[in-house]
Amino acid sequence: MPFPDLVPELTDGVVRLRAHHERDVARIVEQCTDPETLRWTTVPAPYDEADARAFLDEIARNWESVDGVRAWAVTDATDPDQVLAGTIDIRPRGGGLAAVGYGLHPQARGRHLMAAALRLAAHWWFEHQQGTRLTWTAYEDNLPSWAVARAAGFRFESINPACATTRSGEITGEWHGALNASDPRTATSWWYDVPPFTVGPVHLRAWEDGDSEAIETPDHPPHWLPARGIPTPESFGSWLARRRQLLARGVAQGWCLADAATGAARGDVVIFSSTGALADADTGELGYWLSPSARGQGLLAAALRAVIAHAFTPAEPGDLAGVTGLGLRRLVAETAADNHGSNRALERAGFTIWG
């Protein structure tokens, strides 16, 4: 059959995957000129109707090719007009392997449509094409793309650092994940939330973009902390992006140590794993820092009590966000021998020196 008749229509009652049509041109242009699309993809810029029509022609040629890319228009199954919400494609690589790509129109974001679309496309690949594995790749900062892949059951597998160039010329890494035919099509990997705690003078919460105004210039010797472990007023944006990446990959759970009275950021407390997902280990590492003006006020001691109790509290079944607890057996911490304040803080928190 010719295109579009040969395109199988897929639906689960939430989304419908259908063939692209001429009426999609305007929506394709809107999506491909959206700032977020331009940030995370390599679509041509500028992008106009001629580019959209060329894209539709390419989709048709691929469907009519034996081993071409299979692309669907994503729509809301409850929308009687079936307005284009985005595009998803399966790119066969041979041997049962394929890569997946997807993007949403800005008006369709935040409704979980793409995760449902990815499950449908994955089912088609595994059940009707005898596929064995799907792979996912995105720029390392693209948390929305990872949220979709994770919700559909993909597991985070690796980071390829400094291997890609963004549209702006910035060198960045790539994240890689995969879904096997035998895997469940629901989230199985951890993405840590930041449950708030208030203990005496301290409120522990998630870091926010606006906390940049409270960041002070560090005054500690360089060997007390890793080079990127504590932000400066200039590096706060990149530091916060890395922290959010660690949460999304299930590698760390961390809190902004804020003043309970004013809400101002005064420091940081984090539990992390240096060997992979924190949930796969029974030991976590504790890290922390205080702004110079926050020292000597008992803030860190109160924060450590709350965080340590949370670390040893078992996680309830189904909690992949670490809200109820981390269920760790052991916490370790590393501090410089001459960092007497940090050593005293650990001793007061119950740590013992072992090396």
Order of alpha helices (4+ residues) and beta strands (2+ residues): beta-beta-alpha-alpha-alpha-beta-beta-beta-alpha-beta-alpha-beta-beta-beta-beta-alpha-beta-beta-beta-alpha-beta-alpha
